[in-house]
Amino acid sequence: MKTFPHHQPRWYVVQSKPRQAERAQNCLEQQGYQVFLPRITVERVQRKQRCFVEEPLFPNYLFIRLQRWVDNWSPVRSTRGVARLVAFGSEPVPIADHLIDAIAQRCAETADPRELHAGQEVRILDGPFAGLNAIFQAPHGEQRAHLLIELLHRKVTVSIPQRQISACCA
């Protein structure tokens, strides 16, 4: 039996109402839809205290997995917290599975600064030092980290965005 691409479930983008992505996710999941809301942990300063909060990677956007001609799409549009399905014209545009997988993997491997401790080995994922291993020294500001790397046979301290590092597996 031949399967057609439009019969396979695909990912689509849902725009939520402002600051209601979590509400939209919960309501869609309660209706039985498969939903993905990528989140990252960021450091914030609130009331002169440094704290870590988890927030959506794409504010006001989440992903939903639907079959084009099989699933009932009308409840999605009227779900609490949902503003609309992102579409070009009247056609919702599918997102390739490999892009969703890459986003999920990147969110999972991005270092949570609360889980890092001084002296821990990390891997730099992006930027000019991509691919190098380094030693985590301390958080620096809201979204950066001090790392110790070896350059030209010298140990140098650099400040790198925390989203660009991952804890090394032992």
C-alpha positions as a Python dict, from the first residue, in 0.01 Angstrom:
ca = {
    (1, 'M'): (0, 0, 0),
    (2, 'K'): (141, 335, -102),
    (3, 'T'): (142, 612, 159),
    (4, 'F'): (122, 974, 58),
    (5, 'P'): (318, 1244, 242),
    (6, 'H'): (0, 1431, 332),
    (7, 'H'): (-128, 1123, 520),
    (8, 'Q'): (168, 1128, 760),
    (9, 'P'): (147, 1341, 1076),
    (10, 'R'): (342, 1666, 1039),
    (11, 'W'): (439, 1947, 1274),
    (12, 'Y'): (269, 2286, 1238),
    (13, 'V'): (323, 2618, 1417),
    (14, 'V'): (59, 2755, 1652),
    (15, 'Q'): (69, 3118, 1762),
    (16, 'S'): (-56, 3164, 2114),
    (17, 'K'): (-212, 3471, 2267),
    (18, 'P'): (44, 3691, 2446),
    (19, 'R'): (200, 3511, 2746),
    (20, 'Q'): (-39, 3215, 2709),
    (21, 'A'): (183, 2954, 2540),
    (22, 'E'): (175, 2725, 2847),
    (23, 'R'): (-203, 2756, 2872),
    (24, 'A'): (-239, 2671, 2501),
    (25, 'Q'): (-5, 2373, 2546),
    (26, 'N'): (-203, 2237, 2843),
    (27, 'C'): (-541, 2281, 2674),
    (28, 'L'): (-424, 2120, 2348),
    (29, 'E'): (-270, 1825, 2536),
    (30, 'Q'): (-595, 1775, 2728),
    (31, 'Q'): (-770, 1744, 2393),
    (32, 'G'): (-527, 1466, 2293),
    (33, 'Y'): (-299, 1658, 2056),
    (34, 'Q'): (78, 1606, 2052),
    (35, 'V'): (232, 1944, 2136),
    (36, 'F'): (592, 2066, 2167),
    (37, 'L'): (679, 2389, 2348),
    (38, 'P'): (1059, 2423, 2350),
    (39, 'R'): (1191, 2578, 2671),
    (40, 'I'): (1526, 2703, 2790),
    (41, 'T'): (1657, 2796, 3133),
    (42, 'V'): (1779, 3152, 3164),
    (43, 'E'): (1928, 3347, 3448),
    (44, 'R'): (1741, 3659, 3560),
    (45, 'V'): (1799, 3919, 3826),
    (46, 'Q'): (1481, 3984, 4024),
    (47, 'R'): (1473, 4202, 4335),
    (48, 'K'): (1853, 4214, 4330),
    (49, 'Q'): (1868, 3833, 4347),
    (50, 'R'): (2001, 3608, 4074),
    (51, 'C'): (1755, 3331, 3986),
    (52, 'F'): (1701, 3081, 3707),
    (53, 'V'): (1370, 3059, 3524),
    (54, 'E'): (1247, 2836, 3248),
    (55, 'E'): (1083, 3016, 2959),
    (56, 'P'): (970, 2935, 2604),
    (57, 'L'): (1244, 2942, 2341),
    (58, 'F'): (1001, 3106, 2096),
    (59, 'P'): (770, 3332, 2300),
    (60, 'N'): (405, 3296, 2189),
    (61, 'Y'): (475, 3002, 1954),
    (62, 'L'): (449, 2626, 1994),
    (63, 'F'): (432, 2326, 1765),
    (64, 'I'): (149, 2077, 1715),
    (65, 'R'): (160, 1742, 1531),
    (66, 'L'): (-141, 1684, 1304),
    (67, 'Q'): (-243, 1473, 1007),
    (68, 'R'): (-362, 1700, 727),
    (69, 'W'): (-676, 1517, 613),
    (70, 'V'): (-738, 1296, 917),
    (71, 'D'): (-729, 1509, 1234),
    (72, 'N'): (-1000, 1757, 1324),
    (73, 'W'): (-833, 2098, 1311),
    (74, 'S'): (-1128, 2315, 1414),
    (75, 'P'): (-1089, 2262, 1792),
    (76, 'V'): (-730, 2389, 1767),
    (77, 'R'): (-842, 2735, 1656),
    (78, 'S'): (-1091, 2769, 1941),
    (79, 'T'): (-865, 2634, 2216),
    (80, 'R'): (-797, 2864, 2511),
    (81, 'G'): (-466, 3042, 2470),
    (82, 'V'): (-444, 2979, 2094),
    (83, 'A'): (-451, 3281, 1862),
    (84, 'R'): (-415, 3099, 1528),
    (85, 'L'): (-235, 2838, 1322),
    (86, 'V'): (49, 3000, 1132),
    (87, 'A'): (-30, 2981, 760),
    (88, 'F'): (59, 3131, 427),
    (89, 'G'): (-271, 3230, 275),
    (90, 'S'): (-519, 2973, 400),
    (91, 'E'): (-274, 2680, 410),
    (92, 'P'): (-91, 2592, 732),
    (93, 'V'): (273, 2528, 652),
    (94, 'P'): (425, 2203, 782),
    (95, 'I'): (761, 2206, 960),
    (96, 'A'): (1011, 1932, 876),
    (97, 'D'): (1053, 1667, 1147),
    (98, 'H'): (1431, 1706, 1144),
    (99, 'L'): (1397, 2074, 1242),
    (100, 'I'): (1178, 1989, 1541),
    (101, 'D'): (1422, 1711, 1638),
    (102, 'A'): (1713, 1957, 1614),
    (103, 'I'): (1532, 2213, 1832),
    (104, 'A'): (1446, 1946, 2090),
    (105, 'Q'): (1804, 1817, 2094),
    (106, 'R'): (1948, 2167, 2127),
    (107, 'C'): (1715, 2250, 2417),
    (108, 'A'): (1809, 1923, 2588),
    (109, 'E'): (2184, 1964, 2548),
    (110, 'T'): (2211, 2332, 2637),
    (111, 'A'): (2372, 2355, 2976),
    (112, 'D'): (2152, 2445, 3270),
    (113, 'P'): (2378, 2674, 3474),
    (114, 'R'): (2224, 2542, 3796),
    (115, 'E'): (2362, 2197, 3714),
    (116, 'L'): (2717, 2315, 3643),
    (117, 'H'): (2977, 2346, 3912),
    (118, 'A'): (3323, 2502, 3917),
    (119, 'G'): (3580, 2269, 3765),
    (120, 'Q'): (3329, 2075, 3553),
    (121, 'E'): (3427, 2000, 3194),
    (122, 'V'): (3194, 2146, 2930),
    (123, 'R'): (3186, 2143, 2551),
    (124, 'I'): (3144, 2463, 2349),
    (125, 'L'): (2868, 2407, 2093),
    (126, 'D'): (2867, 2730, 1893),
    (127, 'G'): (3064, 3043, 1819),
    (128, 'P'): (3435, 3091, 1748),
    (129, 'F'): (3537, 2824, 2002),
    (130, 'A'): (3287, 2561, 1880),
    (131, 'G'): (3408, 2205, 1932),
    (132, 'L'): (3653, 2286, 2211),
    (133, 'N'): (3630, 2147, 2562),
    (134, 'A'): (3663, 2391, 2850),
    (135, 'I'): (3640, 2407, 3229),
    (136, 'F'): (3336, 2584, 3378),
    (137, 'Q'): (3445, 2844, 3632),
    (138, 'A'): (3134, 3043, 3726),
    (139, 'P'): (2820, 3208, 3589),
    (140, 'H'): (2881, 3561, 3459),
    (141, 'G'): (2587, 3795, 3442),
    (142, 'E'): (2240, 3688, 3334),
    (143, 'Q'): (2321, 3462, 3040),
    (144, 'R'): (2695, 3408, 3025),
    (145, 'A'): (2954, 3182, 3185),
    (146, 'H'): (3326, 3213, 3257),
    (147, 'L'): (3516, 2922, 3104),
    (148, 'L'): (3881, 2826, 3114),
    (149, 'I'): (4012, 2713, 2775),
    (150, 'E'): (4357, 2635, 2643),
    (151, 'L'): (4470, 2855, 2354),
    (152, 'L'): (4824, 2849, 2215),
    (153, 'H'): (4945, 2642, 2513),
    (154, 'R'): (4809, 2894, 2764),
    (155, 'K'): (4503, 2877, 2983),
    (156, 'V'): (4270, 3169, 2911),
    (157, 'T'): (3943, 3272, 3075),
    (158, 'V'): (3665, 3359, 2831),
    (159, 'S'): (3304, 3465, 2878),
    (160, 'I'): (3059, 3272, 2657),
    (161, 'P'): (2677, 3267, 2636),
    (162, 'Q'): (2546, 2975, 2844),
    (163, 'R'): (2329, 2855, 2554),
    (164, 'Q'): (2652, 2776, 2368),
    (165, 'I'): (2784, 2523, 2620),
    (166, 'S'): (2691, 2170, 2714),
    (167, 'A'): (2803, 1957, 3007),
    (168, 'C'): (3038, 1684, 2888),
    (169, 'C'): (2933, 1325, 2936),
    (170, 'A'): (3165, 1117, 3146),
}
